[in-house]
Amino acid sequence: MTSSALLSDAWLVIPLYNEGPVIADVVEQARERFPNIVCVDDGSSDDSADRAMQAGAVVVNHPINLGQGAALQTGIRYVLEQTEGEYVVTFDADGQHQVMDAQAMVDLAKRDDVAIVFGSRFLDDRTKPGLMKRIVLKVAVAMTNRSTGLRLTDAHNGLRVIRRDAAAQLRLVQNRMAHASEIVEQLGKTGLPWREYPVHVLYTDYSRAKGQSLLNSVNILVDLLFK
């Protein structure tokens, strides 16, 4: 059971790159539970930054596109240096993550006093990634678990809750898709307690076009091999 109160001690960090058609809705819906949101506009060529700001988010700008890992590091640094937020919630800009899942993950972190909560698409059957994508993601999980020593069921889900003490130890240098494994590795090295939580990732025509294709999953494996 999740609470209905606003989560004022948590900040959503949303990497943002050319998401003008959807970002206002994503921010507005998230602010019903998370009043504090920072979007890191990663060199967008559209009006994403303006739309996010008008919807109520703080916007930090990269002058050029640096990649999702760099955007996450910038957003996390903003929360740590500019706010007193206790929790960082990494959240995608394309509408595939569910606010209720993020809220439940923060509630879990508080209730069980854990520093990290990883969202997992594979702890229940709500998410429908398709057979080939599921296979590729499972291979990526196996590779990440082998390199990190953790035992996750989903290593490349962008929905995570990270307590301030854990977030302060992150130094992401992998700007592209390999950052997803890097963040797991660095969080694992903190030795702080963690959990997984079942989440529903909603794949739409829009999110697939923005990078949730099978090809993108293969690119994750390539990045893992050659990072």
Protein Blocks (a to p, Z undefined) as FASTA:
>chain_A
ZZfbdcfkbccddddehillmmmmmmmmmmmmmmbccdddehiabfklmmmmmnopacdd
dfbdfbjklmmmmmmmmmmmmmccfbdcdddfkopacfklmmmmmmmmmmnopabdcddf
klbckbcgbjklmmmmmmmmmmmmmmnopacfbfkbcbdcddfklmmmpccfbfblmlmm
mmmmmmmmnopacddddddddddfklmmnopafklmmmmmmmmmmZZ
